[in-house]
Amino acid sequence: MKAKKRITQAGPRISDAEWEVMNILWEGGGPMKASAICERLPRERQWAQKTVNTFLARLVEKGALKVKREGRSNVYRAAIAREDCIREAVSDFARRVFRGASGPMLMHFIENESLSEEEIRQLKAMLEDKQG
């Protein structure tokens, strides 16, 4: 029996390795062959073509990618926006680690991460907007 796709309203849940592949497609700006995706992988991620093909097949099954046959090659393009995947990943992280509470998660990152003056200004503006 085939496993069900796990897709939420925001987007599918994708693995760390699948993020690598998706980022290449989002940054590439258009459809790409698997070989082009392999060429653009960071040096520390030089997977075999067969491994990349497995990730691509999983992403198609999850609905994150569309595939089209062109000649003898498959050409892949993102079927969902990066922002949708980010939204799902952050929501999943908040559910698992912070029991769904956004405030404690945000406070943790503010306390433990370095922020530029511009980032602090943007956060203040966002909080003021939220406050009304």
Summary of the structure (lengths in Angstrom):
residues: 132
radius of gyration: 18.1
end to end distance: 50.7
largest distance: 56.4
contacts: 313
relative contact order: 0.14
helix: 61%
strand: 12%
